[in-house]
Amino acid sequence: MHYVYRLRSERFPGQEYTGRTKDLRHRLRQHNLGQNISTAPYLPWRVAFYAAFESATAARAFERYLKTGSGKAFARKRLWPGG
């Protein structure tokens, strides 16, 4: 499986990160160990949302969409309202 995920910082309200991986537990561990330059300053992280896809192509396309303006609007309204 391939996962698109949304992380939320536990210490810094409003800090969020969207990514893609094949191993969600391992990737979250990497984020929380500070092994990602983009997320290291905002430790610790928790998974706020994830979606599973059978193909890497579909996961990549959904991740790209979520990082666009319309994808962000869709996600705020449908995937993580109030967050």
C-alpha positions as CSV (number, residue, x, y, z in Angstrom):
1,M,0.0,0.0,0.0
2,H,1.0,3.6,-0.5
3,Y,-0.2,6.3,1.9
4,V,-0.8,10.0,1.7
5,Y,-0.7,11.5,5.2
6,R,-1.2,14.7,7.1
7,L,0.8,15.4,10.2
8,R,0.0,17.9,12.9
9,S,2.6,19.2,15.3
10,E,1.7,18.6,19.0
11,R,3.7,21.6,20.3
12,F,3.1,24.2,17.6
13,P,-0.6,24.7,16.7
14,G,-1.2,25.3,13.0
15,Q,2.0,23.5,11.9
16,E,1.0,20.7,9.5
17,Y,2.8,18.6,6.9
18,T,1.4,16.5,4.0
19,G,3.5,13.7,2.6
20,R,3.5,10.3,1.0
21,T,5.1,6.9,2.0
22,K,4.9,3.2,1.7
23,D,5.4,2.6,5.4
24,L,3.5,5.1,7.5
25,R,4.7,4.0,11.0
26,H,8.3,4.1,9.9
27,R,7.9,7.5,8.2
28,L,6.2,9.0,11.3
29,R,9.1,7.7,13.4
30,Q,11.6,9.5,11.0
31,H,9.6,12.7,11.3
32,N,9.7,12.5,15.1
33,L,13.4,11.7,15.2
34,G,14.0,15.0,13.3
35,Q,15.2,13.2,10.1
36,N,13.2,15.5,7.9
37,I,14.5,19.0,7.5
38,S,11.0,20.4,6.9
39,T,9.5,19.0,10.0
40,A,12.4,18.8,12.5
41,P,11.8,22.2,14.1
42,Y,8.2,21.3,15.1
43,L,8.5,18.0,16.9
44,P,6.6,16.0,18.0
45,W,4.2,15.0,15.3
46,R,1.0,13.0,15.2
47,V,-0.9,11.6,12.2
48,A,-4.1,13.6,11.7
49,F,-5.2,11.9,8.5
50,Y,-4.1,9.3,6.1
51,A,-5.5,7.6,2.9
52,A,-4.3,4.3,1.5
53,F,-3.8,3.7,-2.2
54,E,-2.9,0.5,-4.1
55,S,-0.7,2.3,-6.6
56,A,2.1,4.8,-6.1
57,T,0.8,6.8,-9.1
58,A,-2.6,7.4,-7.4
59,A,-0.9,8.3,-4.1
60,R,1.5,10.7,-5.8
61,A,-1.4,12.4,-7.7
62,F,-3.5,12.8,-4.5
63,E,-0.5,14.2,-2.6
64,R,0.1,16.7,-5.4
65,Y,-3.6,17.7,-5.5
66,L,-3.6,18.3,-1.7
67,K,-0.7,20.7,-2.0
68,T,-2.6,22.9,-4.6
69,G,-4.9,25.7,-3.7
70,S,-8.1,23.8,-4.6
71,G,-6.7,20.7,-2.8
72,K,-6.1,22.6,0.4
73,A,-9.6,24.1,0.2
74,F,-11.1,20.6,-0.3
75,A,-9.1,19.1,2.5
76,R,-10.0,21.9,5.0
77,K,-13.7,21.4,4.1
78,R,-13.9,17.6,3.8
79,L,-10.8,15.8,5.3
80,W,-9.8,17.8,8.3
81,P,-12.5,20.4,9.1
82,G,-11.7,22.5,12.1
83,G,-8.1,21.5,12.0
